[in-house]
Amino acid sequence: MYTALGSQPDIAFSVTTLSRYNVQPLEIYATAAKTVLRYLKTTARFRIHHRRLPKPITIIRYTDSDWAGNLRTQKSVSRCVFGLRNINANNKLVISGLIHWQVKSQNVLTLSILEAEYITCLHATWESLWLRRMMKEVVGEMAVKTSDGPAPIGCNNQGAIKLITLGVIRQKSKHIDVKYHHIHDEQMKGTVKFQYVTSESVGIASHRSSMVQVSFVEACSCILSASMSQHSFSY
């Protein structure tokens, strides 16, 4: 758990899934845990690399969710990652490593992928507001770029973005709890702004459980410093 929280976001999904069975561990879960350990041994040279960035710093944010990913409870899992970037003197984009990530099982049973993504966007909003305040305290208010207005957050579900922007209560969304519509108020106040991004353009996919090895390797390359595309996995 410490490794997943501190330095290896690529095992966050596996660790959180195995943690559900700590009370009544079975041999099948012990075998799965050993697989995670073999994976860590195989990828020991991959790590998050933080580069020195010129000020002001821009925080990049991405969010994603599955639908009914927990086969036992049928609840969805929210995922969000946050990193740093800036434009250097040569007008080139410089991206540093991830500074924060979260994999969280949702407390409610969602009826559609739109609802699952909508709740995930709210989790990302809370984390984004907290992270912006913390960054201002650590590096100073002038060091964090806020002149662009609302904090942009990448989401790959256009239906959720439309619901956040318009705040329209329709047949598929009228049953959603009132507290989750707090995200619409934050968007209207200009605190956050959700933008559509494709699933392939972000590294969040590495938290997913159902994924072929090639896609998993490409996703991990987005969040870890070394390229994993040429690495041979033997676990």
C-alpha positions in Angstrom: 0.0 0.0 0.0 2.8 2.4 0.9 4.4 1.8 -2.5 1.2 2.4 -4.4 0.6 5.6 -2.5 4.1 7.0 -2.7 5.9 5.9 -5.9 4.1 3.3 -8.0 0.7 4.6 -9.3 0.7 1.7 -11.9 -0.1 -0.8 -9.1 -2.8 1.4 -7.4 -5.7 -0.6 -8.8 -4.2 -4.0 -7.9 -3.4 -2.9 -4.4 -6.8 -1.4 -3.7 -8.5 -4.5 -5.1 -6.5 -6.9 -2.9 -7.0 -4.7 0.1 -10.7 -5.6 0.1 -9.9 -9.1 1.2 -7.6 -8.4 4.1 -10.1 -9.6 6.7 -10.6 -13.1 5.1 -7.6 -13.7 2.9 -7.6 -16.8 0.6 -4.9 -18.6 -1.3 -6.1 -17.0 -4.6 -5.5 -13.5 -3.2 -2.1 -14.5 -1.8 -1.2 -15.7 -5.3 -2.4 -12.4 -6.8 -0.3 -10.5 -4.3 2.8 -12.4 -5.2 2.1 -11.5 -8.9 2.2 -7.9 -7.9 5.5 -8.4 -6.1 7.0 -10.1 -9.1 5.8 -7.2 -11.3 7.5 -4.7 -8.9 10.7 -6.7 -9.1 10.6 -6.8 -12.9 9.9 -3.1 -13.2 12.3 -1.9 -10.3 14.1 0.5 -12.6 11.0 2.4 -13.5 10.1 5.4 -11.4 8.4 8.8 -11.4 11.0 11.4 -12.4 10.4 15.0 -11.3 12.1 17.7 -13.4 12.9 21.2 -12.4 10.3 23.4 -14.1 10.5 27.2 -14.7 7.8 29.2 -12.9 4.9 29.7 -13.1 3.9 26.0 -12.9 0.7 24.6 -14.5 -1.1 21.7 -12.9 -2.4 19.1 -15.3 -5.4 17.0 -14.3 -7.0 13.9 -15.8 -9.9 11.7 -14.6 -11.5 8.4 -15.6 -13.8 5.8 -14.2 -15.0 2.2 -15.0 -18.6 1.1 -14.6 -19.4 -1.7 -12.1 -15.8 -2.6 -12.0 -16.2 -4.3 -8.6 -17.7 -7.7 -9.5 -18.7 -8.4 -5.9 -20.5 -5.1 -5.1 -21.1 -3.9 -8.7 -19.7 -0.4 -7.7 -17.5 1.7 -9.9 -14.0 2.9 -9.2 -12.9 6.5 -9.6 -9.4 7.4 -10.8 -7.6 10.8 -11.2 -4.0 11.8 -11.7 -2.3 15.2 -11.3 1.0 16.3 -12.7 3.1 19.5 -13.5 4.1 21.1 -16.8 5.4 24.4 -18.2 6.9 25.9 -21.4 10.6 26.3 -21.3 12.8 29.0 -22.8 12.8 27.2 -26.2 9.0 27.2 -26.3 8.8 23.5 -25.7 6.4 21.7 -23.4 8.1 20.2 -20.3 6.2 17.7 -18.3 7.3 16.6 -14.8 6.2 13.5 -13.0 2.9 12.9 -11.3 2.5 14.6 -7.9 -0.8 13.2 -6.8 -3.1 10.3 -7.8 -6.2 8.7 -6.4 -8.0 5.4 -6.9 -11.3 5.3 -4.9 -14.3 3.0 -4.9 -17.5 4.9 -5.2 -19.9 4.8 -2.3 -23.1 4.5 -4.4 -24.2 2.0 -7.0 -24.3 3.9 -10.4 -26.8 3.0 -13.1 -24.8 4.2 -16.1 -21.3 5.0 -17.1 -22.4 8.6 -17.3 -23.3 8.7 -13.6 -20.0 6.9 -12.7 -18.0 9.4 -14.7 -20.0 12.3 -13.2 -19.2 11.2 -9.7 -15.5 10.7 -10.6 -15.4 14.3 -11.9 -16.7 15.5 -8.6 -13.9 13.5 -6.8 -11.4 15.1 -9.2 -12.8 18.6 -8.4 -12.3 18.1 -4.7 -8.8 16.9 -5.2 -8.0 19.7 -7.6 -9.2 22.4 -5.2 -7.2 20.9 -2.3 -4.1 20.5 -4.5 -4.2 24.1 -5.7 -4.4 25.4 -2.2 -1.6 23.2 -1.1 0.7 24.2 -4.0 0.1 27.9 -3.2 1.2 27.2 0.4 4.3 25.2 -0.6 5.7 27.1 -3.6 3.9 30.4 -3.3 0.9 31.9 -5.1 2.9 33.5 -7.9 4.6 30.1 -8.7 1.3 28.4 -9.5 -0.2 29.6 -12.8 -3.8 30.7 -12.2 -4.1 33.4 -14.9 -5.8 30.9 -17.2 -8.9 31.1 -15.0 -10.6 27.8 -14.1 -8.5 24.7 -13.5 -8.8 22.5 -16.6 -9.6 18.8 -15.9 -9.5 16.2 -18.7 -12.4 13.8 -18.9 -13.2 11.2 -21.6 -17.0 11.2 -21.3 -18.7 13.9 -23.2 -22.1 13.1 -21.6 -20.7 13.8 -18.1 -19.1 17.1 -19.3 -22.4 18.2 -20.8 -24.2 17.4 -17.6 -21.6 19.4 -15.6 -21.7 22.4 -18.0 -25.5 22.6 -18.4 -26.6 21.2 -15.1 -29.7 19.8 -16.9 -31.7 17.2 -14.9 -33.0 14.6 -17.5 -34.3 11.1 -17.3 -30.9 9.5 -17.0 -29.6 12.0 -14.3 -32.6 13.1 -12.2 -32.0 10.3 -9.7 -28.4 11.4 -8.9 -28.0 12.7 -5.4 -28.1 16.4 -4.9 -24.6 16.5 -3.3 -23.0 15.4 -6.5 -24.3 18.5 -8.3 -21.9 20.6 -6.3 -19.6 20.1 -9.3 -21.9 22.2 -11.5 -21.7 25.1 -9.0 -17.9 24.9 -9.1 -18.0 25.1 -12.9 -20.3 28.0 -12.9 -18.1 29.9 -10.4 -15.1 29.4 -12.7 -13.2 27.2 -10.3 -12.8 24.3 -12.7 -13.4 23.6 -16.3 -13.8 20.1 -17.7 -12.4 19.4 -21.2 -12.9 16.3 -23.4 -9.8 14.1 -24.0 -9.5 10.7 -25.5 -8.8 7.7 -23.3 -5.6 7.0 -25.3 -4.2 10.5 -24.6 -3.8 10.0 -20.8 -2.0 7.4 -18.7 -5.0 6.8 -16.4 -5.7 3.6 -18.3 -2.9 1.9 -16.4 -5.2 1.7 -13.3 -7.6 -0.5 -15.2 -7.8 -4.2 -14.7 -9.0 -5.5 -18.1 -6.2 -4.4 -20.5 -3.9 -6.2 -22.9 -0.2 -6.0 -22.1 0.7 -3.6 -25.0 -1.8 -1.0 -23.9 -0.8 -1.4 -20.3 2.9 -0.8 -21.1 2.0 2.3 -23.2 -0.1 3.7 -20.4 2.6 3.1 -17.8 5.1 4.9 -20.1 2.9 8.0 -19.7 3.3 8.1 -15.9 6.8 6.6 -15.4 10.1 8.0 -16.4 11.5 5.2 -18.4 10.0 3.8 -21.6 8.5 0.4 -21.0 7.8 -0.5 -24.6 11.0 -2.5 -25.1 10.8 -4.2 -21.8 10.0 -7.9 -21.5 7.6 -8.9 -18.8 8.1 -12.4 -17.4 5.7 -12.6 -14.5 
